[in-house]
Amino acid sequence: MPAKYIGEVVEIVYMDKDGNLSQRRIEVHGIRGELVYSTCLASGERRTFRKDRILACRPSPFRRREMPKNTRRAVYAARP
């Protein structure tokens, strides 16, 4: 994952240590060595991902945190 994504929201396909695949939308906070420090926008939890387990990465058109429908306060903002 390139350093240009720091501070951005990206969508990744990730493979965990057991080989399970997941697709996530994350906000990247930093990259150090082989680790990507981020927040998962679906859960709001801080997550650390290993770069070698990120199988695909692309910029996301969404910037705001995803929240359950009954707690949404704002409409998601798409990138210009």
C-alpha positions in Angstrom: 0.0 0.0 0.0 1.5 3.3 -1.0 2.1 6.1 1.5 0.0 8.4 -0.6 -3.1 6.7 1.0 -2.2 8.0 4.5 -5.2 10.1 5.6 -7.4 8.7 2.9 -10.3 6.1 2.9 -9.5 3.0 0.9 -11.2 -0.3 0.2 -9.1 -3.4 0.7 -9.4 -7.1 0.2 -7.6 -8.7 3.1 -6.6 -12.3 3.9 -6.2 -13.2 7.6 -3.8 -15.7 9.0 -6.3 -18.5 8.5 -6.8 -17.7 4.8 -10.2 -16.1 5.3 -10.9 -13.2 2.9 -12.7 -10.0 3.8 -13.5 -6.8 2.1 -13.1 -3.6 4.2 -13.3 0.1 3.9 -10.6 1.7 6.1 -9.2 5.1 6.9 -5.4 4.8 6.8 -3.6 6.6 9.7 -0.1 5.5 9.1 2.3 2.9 7.5 5.4 1.7 9.3 7.4 -1.1 7.7 5.0 -3.9 6.9 2.1 -2.7 9.0 -0.8 -0.4 8.1 -2.5 1.4 11.0 -6.1 2.3 10.3 -9.7 2.5 11.4 -12.3 0.1 10.0 -15.2 2.3 9.0 -17.8 -0.4 9.4 -17.0 -1.1 13.0 -15.2 2.1 14.1 -12.5 0.0 15.6 -8.7 0.6 15.2 -7.1 -2.1 13.1 -3.6 -3.0 12.1 -3.1 -4.9 8.8 0.0 -6.6 7.5 0.8 -5.3 4.0 1.6 -8.7 2.7 -2.0 -9.8 3.5 -3.6 -6.9 1.6 -4.5 -8.5 -1.7 -6.1 -5.5 -3.3 -6.4 -1.8 -2.5 -8.2 1.1 -4.2 -9.3 4.6 -3.2 -12.9 4.7 -1.8 -15.4 7.3 -3.0 -16.7 7.6 0.6 -15.1 9.6 3.3 -17.5 9.4 6.3 -17.7 6.7 8.9 -20.3 4.0 8.2 -22.9 3.8 10.9 -26.1 1.8 11.4 -29.1 3.5 9.7 -30.8 4.5 12.9 -27.7 6.4 14.1 -26.7 8.2 10.9 -26.3 11.9 11.4 -25.2 13.0 7.9 -25.3 11.8 4.4 -22.2 10.1 3.1 -20.0 12.5 1.2 -18.7 11.2 -2.1 -15.4 12.5 -3.3 -15.5 15.2 -5.9 
